[in-house]
Amino acid sequence: MKNLILIRHAKSSWDAPLSDKDRPLSNRGINDAHMMAGEVDEFLPKSFIVWSSTAQRAKNTAYIFAENLSIPIDTIIFKDDLYTFDEKKLANIIKTCDNQFDNLILFGHNDAITNFVNTFGNHAVENVPTAGFVSLSFEENDWKGIRKGKIKKTLFPRELKKHDSPLT
């Protein structure tokens, strides 16, 4: 069985005239990433490998999750080819994961993440928002052979914020 956790980078800032790849997280993105990282520990496998896009906003999100979950920063593998918005390319990259690893956590981008979830998951997800978390499991024992999986958990920032808001 293979388990995949997809985390979309947190909200990025458009304040500075930077290239898309160099955009940092906004204040909201930083706060959402910390909030989400504080809530996902119970949904993570005991051991895993972590991959991240090399885009600044994805790297920053991965660093925040690593800090909150005590994941050594030097174990995160940054991959240029994860800077993609195409689910077919994303699927091909995921399928290159070494089979010695049963659990992969990946920080990436939309539309690739939402479309991947809707192609490989067992029910539709309208949109994986920034800082969104989706856990999928696959019956296959070979990453190259993953097909239709099962969505085990979705967690989005708006769900956590609902719990924090006062009742009206």
Backbone as a ProteinNet text record, in pm:
[ID]
protein_1_A
[PRIMARY]
MKNLILIRHAKSSWDAPLSDKDRPLSNRGINDAHMMAGEVDEFLPKSFIVWSSTAQRAKNTAYIFAENLSIPIDTIIFKDDLYTFDEKKLANIIKTCDNQFDNLILFGHNDAITNFVNTFGNHAVENVPTAGFVSLSFEENDWKGIRKGKIKKTLFPRELKKHDSPLT
[TERTIARY]
84.4	0	88.6	50.1	122	29	85.7	9	72.5	-12.1	33.1	-40.6	35.2	-24.1	16.3	-84	-61.5	-97.2	-6.1	-30.3	-4.5	-108.7	-91.1	-20.8	71.3	141.6	39.7	78.5	-9.2	-18.4	-107.1	-135.6	-7.9	14.7	136	106.4	212.9	203.7	227.8	151.9	168.8	223.8	269.8	309.9	433.6	530.5	655.9	655.4	722.4	729.2	832.1	794.8	884.7	833.6	920	874.7	782.7	696.7	601.4	672.8	784	855.7	914.9	938.3	1002.9	906	775.7	680.1	680.2	691	689.9	545.8	533.4	401.6	354.3	223.6	162.9	151.7	115.5	94.3	-14.4	-122.3	-229.4	-175.5	-91.7	-33.9	51.3	132.7	216.2	128.1	26	-64.1	-139	-190.2	-263.5	-173.1	-48.7	43.8	71.7	94.6	115.7	-9.3	-126	-251.3	-271.5	-252.3	-272	-169.2	-44.1	61.2	32.7	-31.1	-65.4	-180.8	-249.3	-368.4	-352.9	-245.1	-237.7	-156.8	-88.9	-0.1	-68.5	-190.9	-261.1	-293.5	-285.7	-318	-193.4	-76.3	48.9	93.7	153.2	210.3	332.5	378.1	492.1	621.5	638.4	759.1	717.4	796.8	762	880.8	868.9	965.7	891.1	962.9	900.1	963.2	877.1	918.8	851	918.5	858.7	902.9	812.1	845.8	954.4	1031.6	1135.5	1082.6	954.6	897.4	904.6	934.6	954.7	834.9	713.5	593.6	575.2	613.5	605.2	714.5	835.8	945.6	912.3	860.1	824	717.5	619.2	513.5	574.4	661.8	727.2	809.2	880.1	959	869.5	755.6	664.5	609.9	569	519.4	631.6	751.5	864.6	891.4	889.8	914.4	809.1	683	574.2	566.9	614.9	602.6	735.8	837.8	971.7	1029.3	1010.5	1070.8	1203.1	1314.2	1442.2	1440.9	1472.5	1470.8	1557.8	1671.4	1763.4	1713.3	1599	1542.4	1442.4	1405.1	1311.3	1385.6	1327.6	1386.8	1314.5	1389.9	1332.4	1352.9	1242.6	1246.1	1193.1	1276.1	1234.1	1111.4	1104.4	993.1	858.8	860.2	733	674.4	748.4	693.7	612.4	496.6	408.4	263.6	183.2	40.7	-40.4	29.3	-30.1	-33.9	-153.2	-168.1	-101.1	-92.3	-26.1	123.1	182.2	324.5	344.1	253.7	261.5	252.3	158.5	143.1	270.7	329.6	453.3	566.8	574	678.2	654.3	530.3	496.3	531	506.1	531.7	680.9	767.3	912.1	960.5	871.4	912.4	964.6	1074.2	1134.9	1039.2	1021.6	926.9	968	1090.9	1126.9	1046.2	989.7	907.8	760.5	686.6	542.4	461.8	522.7	450.3	526.2	456.3	515.6	430.5	495.2	430.3	486.8	397.6	439.5	377.5	460.4	415.9	421.8	306.4	301.9	198.2	147.3	68.1	-64.1	-158.2	-279.6	-253.4	-317.2	-429.4	-388	-258.1	-208.2	-264	-264.9	-308.2	-457	-541.3	-685.7	-716.8	-659.7	-687.6	-632.9	-517.8	-463.7	-560.1	-604.5	-697.2	-824.1	-875	-998.2	-977.8	-856.4	-826.6	-799	-724.5	-680	-760.1	-842.7	-922.4	-1054.4	-1127.3	-1252.9	-1375.9	-1355.8	-1467	-1410.5	-1496.9	-1453.4	-1429.9	-1329.1	-1299.1	-1303.8	-1392	-1409.5	-1279.8	-1208.2	-1082.9	-1003.4	-875.2	-786.1	-731.7	-772.8	-732	-587.1	-536.1	-401.3	-394.6	-284.1	-257.9	-347.7	-420.5	-507.4	-427.6	-484.2	-421.1	-512.8	-458.5	-534.8	-448.1	-503.8	-434.9	-505.1	-427.7	-480.9	-405.8	-474.3	-406.3	-435.9	-337.2	-345.7	-318	-393.9	-375.2	-244.7	-195.2	-74.7	47.5	144.1	269.8	383.1	351.5	451	400.1	479.9	437.9	406.1	482.7	460.3	321.3	263	134.9	13.5	31.5	-85.4	-193.8	-316.7	-431.3	-532.4	-649.4	-753.1	-724.8	-716	-692.1	-815.7	-796.7	-905.8	-861.7	-946.6	-917.9	-947.7	-845.4	-859	-896.8	-843.3	-867.6	-843.5	-933.4	-909.1	-921.8	-838.3	-845.3	-805.9	-895.1	-873.3	-880.7	-804.8	-800.8	-939	-1030.3	-1162.1	-1237.5	-1212.9	-1277.5	-1226.6	-1098.1	-1040.1	-1082.2	-1092.4	-1131.4	-1276.1	-1361.6	-1502.3	-1511.3	-1421.7	-1423.6	-1378.1	-1296.1	-1243.5	-1339.7	-1432.9	-1520.9	-1629.5	-1667.9	-1772.5	-1906.8	-1987.9	-2121.7	-2208.8	-2287.8	-2378.6	-2521.3
-119.2	0	125.1	222.8	349.6	460.7	554.6	667.3	797.5	886.6	1014.3	1126.5	1222.2	1341.8	1460	1526.9	1644.6	1768	1864.2	1989.8	2102.7	2179.2	2292.8	2404.3	2471.3	2580.7	2678.2	2747	2845.2	2969.6	3061	3183	3263.8	3300.5	3376.2	3525.3	3600.5	3746	3791.7	3893	3954.5	4096.4	4130.7	4268.1	4314.8	4228.2	4268.9	4224.1	4297.9	4260.9	4149.7	4028.1	3913.6	3815.9	3727.2	3620.9	3529.1	3456.8	3367.8	3271.9	3218.1	3118.5	3177.5	3308.2	3373.4	3435.8	3425.9	3489.9	3421.6	3500.9	3445.8	3427.1	3379.3	3367.5	3503.8	3523.1	3641.7	3617	3719.9	3701	3597.5	3605.3	3505.3	3365.8	3353.6	3223.9	3167.3	3252.5	3209.5	3161.3	3238.9	3201.6	3072.2	3059	2937.2	2814.3	2829.4	2715.7	2668.9	2763.1	2725.8	2658.4	2715.7	2660.1	2517	2495.5	2363.1	2263.5	2305.8	2216.4	2170.2	2256.5	2221.1	2122.7	2096.1	2010.1	1877	1858.7	1739.9	1624.3	1644.8	1542.2	1406.5	1404.5	1277.2	1205.1	1275.4	1216	1175.7	1192	1158.5	1017.8	947.7	816.8	834.9	727.1	733.7	769.3	719.2	751.4	793.1	879.6	932.2	1003.1	1031	1112.8	1240.5	1351.9	1481.1	1539.7	1575.8	1643.9	1779.2	1875.1	2007.2	2067.8	2143.6	2228.4	2326.7	2374.9	2472.9	2616.3	2635.6	2770.4	2818.4	2945.9	3001.5	2974.8	2992.8	2975	2830.3	2734.9	2593.6	2559.4	2610.2	2586.3	2643.8	2767	2829.3	2747.9	2698	2615.7	2487.4	2423.6	2301	2328	2440.5	2475.9	2494.2	2560.4	2583.2	2450.3	2362.8	2231.2	2153.8	2158	2086.7	2136.3	2268.1	2326.3	2278.6	2281.4	2244	2094	2013.8	1867.9	1800.3	1880.8	1829.4	1740.8	1784.4	1716.9	1788.1	1716	1782.2	1846.9	1974.7	2050.8	1983.6	1930	1872	1740.8	1690.5	1569.2	1602.4	1729.1	1767.7	1767.6	1702.6	1696.7	1797.1	1895.2	1998.8	1959.1	1959.7	1914.8	2024.3	2065.7	2166.7	2122.8	1993.3	1948.3	1947.1	1968.1	1981.5	2121.9	2211.5	2343.1	2323.8	2260.3	2229.3	2252.5	2283.9	2307.1	2200.7	2101.2	1996.5	1863.7	1807.7	1685.6	1564.4	1558.6	1444.3	1446.3	1563.5	1575.7	1542	1592.3	1562.4	1411.6	1345.5	1200.1	1128.2	1169.9	1106.3	1123.2	1237.9	1261.8	1173.6	1168.7	1085	939.1	894.6	754.6	721.2	823.3	796.1	772.2	786.2	766.9	624.8	612.5	482.9	399.5	272.8	186.1	152.2	186.7	165.2	258.4	365.6	460	432.6	400.7	376.9	504.5	608.3	730.7	852.5	931.3	1049.8	1171.6	1276.2	1405.2	1500.4	1567.9	1651.2	1789.9	1892.4	2032.1	2082.9	2125.1	2164.6	2271	2266.7	2376.3	2328.1	2421.4	2399.9	2451	2403.8	2313.4	2167.4	2142.5	2004.9	1925.3	1983	1906.8	1874.3	1973.9	1946.5	1846.3	1864.7	1773.3	1633.8	1622.4	1491.8	1421.8	1494.4	1437.2	1389.1	1466.2	1428	1315.4	1297.3	1186.7	1058.5	1068.9	950.5	921.5	1015.6	995	926.9	891.6	819.3	909.2	1037	1132.1	1268.9	1353.2	1483.6	1582.3	1663.3	1774.9	1898.2	1992.1	2108	2185.2	2208.1	2282.9	2256.4	2226.5	2218.4	2359.9	2428.7	2568.1	2578.7	2701.4	2722.1	2666.7	2600.7	2532.3	2410.5	2370.2	2252.8	2123.8	2025.4	1896.2	1785.4	1695	1579.3	1455.1	1354.4	1227.4	1120.4	1052.4	944.5	815.4	703.4	574.6	493.7	415.1	331.8	187.2	94.2	-48.3	-102	-39.6	-88.3	-78.4	-166	-164.1	-104.6	-54.6	3.5	141.5	244.3	380.4	391.3	321	328.2	279.8	194.4	133	197.2	308	364.8	402.9	369.3	400.9	476.4	421.7	487.6	461.5	568.1	555.7	596.1	602	640.3	764.9	866.8	986.5	953.3	959.6	925.9	1047.4	1164.6	1284.6	1408	1503.1	1637.3	1732.1	1833.4	1935.3	2067.5	2164.5	2294.4	2403.9	2512.4	2619.2	2671.9	2686.1	2742.5	2654.8	2522.9	2432.6	2460.8	2487.2	2516	2653.6	2748.2	2884.7	2889.2	2800.7	2795	2762.2	2670.6	2629	2741.2	2832.4	2940.1	3059.3	3068.2	3185.4	3171.8	3283.2	3277.1	3241.9	3175.7	3139	3265.1	3268.6	3384.8	3341.3
0	0	0	-80.9	-88.5	-40.4	33.7	87.4	40.7	-6.6	-60.4	9.4	59.7	118.8	31.9	-21.7	-104.5	-23.8	-19.3	50.3	-49.2	-74.1	-163.3	-85.9	-150.2	-83.3	-25.3	80.3	144.1	55.2	93.3	15.8	-4.7	-129.6	-161.7	-172.7	-168.3	-177.1	-319.7	-360	-491.6	-476	-355.1	-325.4	-400.4	-418.5	-483.7	-629.9	-715.7	-857.5	-880	-842.2	-852.4	-957.9	-1003.4	-1092.3	-1011.8	-1081.6	-1014.3	-919.4	-961.6	-881.4	-753.3	-753	-638.4	-538.2	-564.7	-474	-336.9	-228.4	-92.6	-43.3	77.3	139.5	188.7	184.8	244.9	395.7	471.2	615.6	640.3	563.2	576.9	548.7	445	410.6	522.8	582.9	695.4	810.2	844	953.5	922.9	799.4	760.9	764.1	717.2	717.2	860.1	952.1	1092.8	1150.6	1121.9	1172.9	1121.5	991	932	984.9	992.3	1040.5	1183.4	1260.6	1397.8	1409.5	1298.8	1301.9	1228.8	1153.4	1067.8	1125.5	1235.4	1290.5	1302.9	1349.8	1370.5	1239.3	1126.8	996.9	918.8	979.7	912.1	949.9	853.6	887	976.9	1035.7	1128.5	1056.1	934.7	857.8	717.1	657.8	526.4	465.4	337.2	264.7	225.4	221.5	190.2	64.8	-31.3	-153.4	-160.1	-218.7	-237.3	-370.2	-427.9	-541.3	-496.9	-591.9	-561.1	-562.7	-591.8	-584.5	-439.6	-421	-286.9	-195.4	-245.8	-162.4	-118	-201.9	-163.7	-62.9	-86.3	8.2	145.2	147.6	276	347.7	274.4	334.3	391.1	315.6	363.5	489.1	492.5	611.3	734	717	830.2	881	790.6	833.1	902.3	846	905.3	1047	1064.2	1196.4	1297	1257.1	1347.3	1374.2	1280.7	1292.5	1324.5	1356	1389.1	1278.2	1154.3	1039.4	1011.7	1012.6	984.2	844.7	839.8	714.2	608.1	650.2	551.5	492	538.9	478.9	367.8	354.1	248.4	115.1	16.7	-116.7	-204.9	-253.5	-339.1	-484.4	-559.3	-698.6	-790	-885	-982.9	-1062.2	-1093.8	-1177.1	-1102.8	-971.4	-898.3	-912	-973.1	-1006.1	-1133.9	-1115.8	-1227.8	-1187.3	-1287	-1265.4	-1339.6	-1392.9	-1476	-1400.4	-1384.7	-1305.2	-1368.7	-1501.4	-1565.7	-1535.4	-1540.4	-1505.9	-1357.9	-1272.6	-1129.1	-1105.7	-1172.8	-1157.5	-1200	-1310.3	-1357.2	-1257.1	-1191.8	-1091.9	-969.4	-922.3	-806.5	-833.8	-955.7	-992	-995.4	-983.7	-977.7	-834.4	-737.1	-597.6	-578.1	-506.2	-477.9	-393	-429.7	-359.6	-217.1	-177.8	-36.8	54.1	-4.9	71.1	44	148.7	133.6	150.6	207.5	240.3	187	105.6	44.3	78.6	130.8	153.7	48.5	-23.5	-135	-124.6	-134.6	-135	-278.5	-330.7	-470.4	-499.8	-622.4	-678.3	-738.4	-747.8	-825.7	-965.2	-1061	-1072.1	-1060.7	-1059.1	-1057.8	-940.2	-820	-702	-709.4	-732.4	-738.7	-849.1	-965.1	-1076.3	-1050.4	-985.4	-948.3	-851.9	-749.8	-651.6	-720.9	-815.2	-883.9	-984.4	-1032.2	-1123	-1045.4	-935.8	-863	-736.5	-692	-571.7	-603	-497.8	-515.6	-507.3	-488.4	-498.3	-533.9	-587.3	-637.6	-523.4	-541.5	-452.7	-541.9	-508.9	-595.9	-616.7	-506.5	-514.4	-387.8	-405.2	-289.6	-272.5	-165.5	-148.4	-101.7	-99.2	-47.2	95.7	125.1	252.6	274.1	169.3	180	188.7	260.1	290.4	239.9	157.8	109.8	125.3	192.5	211.5	127.8	43.4	-40.6	-11.7	-23.2	-12.3	-138.9	-176.2	-295.9	-257.4	-312.4	-282.6	-339.9	-445.5	-512.4	-420.3	-444.5	-369.7	-451.1	-569.5	-659.3	-701.2	-672.9	-708.7	-857.5	-940.4	-1085.5	-1123.9	-1041.3	-1074.7	-1008.5	-937.4	-868.2	-968.9	-930.8	-1014.7	-929.3	-917.1	-837.9	-690.6	-614.4	-471.3	-392.7	-264	-174.6	-97.9	-98.7	-20.1	125.7	208.5	350.3	434.3	395.8	475.4	389.8	401.6	349.3	467.4	467.9	571.7	507.8	518.7	456	561.7	542.8	642.7	683.3	588.5	621.9	723.4	719.7	815.9	956.8	969.5	1101.3	1149.8	1058.6	1096.3	1142.4	1086.8	1129.9	1278.7	1322.7	1462.9	1555.6	1503.3	1584.8	1594.8	1500.2	1500.2	1606	1668	1772	1708.7	1785.2	1736.9	1730.2	1625.6	1613.4	1621.2
[MASK]
++++++++++++++++++++++++++++++++++++++++++++++++++++++++++++++++++++++++++++++++++++++++++++++++++++++++++++++++++++++++++++++++++++++++++++++++++++++++++++++++++++++++

